[in-house]
């Protein structure tokens, strides 16, 4: 077993399936609207809202609410802190995997 194996290194904020999906999607896109995230992640409004709040509370995403015409528009953007946390999360996952020889 590798000395680098440390399950506690995983960021609990990111580790949930839906939060991980949000972070992965936003890493590629930078910003997405709520409807796009909901469709891509196959999430309900309520569940996505709760998970976005957790990411926002951690400082990993920024949420901006506005209107497009008369319709509400929620934009979610990854922050620099969130991008760094996601890279650290991926590094921690990589350390859990056995080395390829």
N, C-alpha and C positions, 0 to 999 in steps of 0.2 A: 504494500500500500504506500502511496506517495506521501511524503512528509508535507506536501503542499495541500493535501486534502483537508479542507476546513469548511464544513457545511454552514457554520455560523457566519461565514463571509458573504453569504447571499443576502442581498437587500430585501427585507420582508415587504417593503413598500412596493417594489417592482415585481416580486416573485409571483403574485397572484396572476392567473391566466389572463384575465381581462386587462389588468394594469400592464402586464408584460406586452400584450398585444398593442396597447395604446403607445407604449414607449417605442416598440419596434416600428410601428407605422409612422410615428412622428419623427423618428430618427431619419427616415427616408424622405418624408415630405416636409418636415419643418412645422407646418401648420395644416390643420384640417378642420372642417366644420363638424358639428355634432352629428349631423345626419350621415355624413360620409363614414365617420368612425363607427357609428351604430351599425351601418350596413356591412362594412368590412369586418367588424368583429362579431357580427351576428348577436348583438346585445340588445336587451330591452332598454327603454328610456331610463327607467329607475335604476337599474343595475349600473349602466354606464355613468349616470350622474354621480352615484355614490363613489365609484372607482375613480372618476376624474377629480372629485373633491379630495380624496386621499392623496392623489398625486399632486394636486394644487397645494394642499396643506404642507406637503414635504418640500415644496418649491421646485418640483420637477416639471410642472407645466404651468402655463399662464392661460387663463380663460378670459376672453373678452366677449361681452354680450352687446349686441346692437340690433338694429332692425334693417331688413332689406324690404323696402316698401312698408307694408304693415305686418310682415312676418318676422318673428324673432330669429336672430342669427347668433349662434354661439360658435366662436372660433377658439380652437385649442392649439397652443404652440408649445413646443418643447423649449425649456430654458437651458442656459449653459450649464447650470447645476444639474439639470435632468440628463443632459447629454453625457456629462462626466459620470453621473451615477450609473447610467445604462452601460457605458464602456466598462466601468468597474464591475458591474454585475456580470457582463459577458466574460470578463477576465476570470472572475470567481468560478463561473460555470466551467470554463476551460480547465481550470486547475482540478476540478472534480473528475474530469475524464482521464482514463488511462492514457499514458504516453504511447504513441504509435512508434513502432520500431521498424 
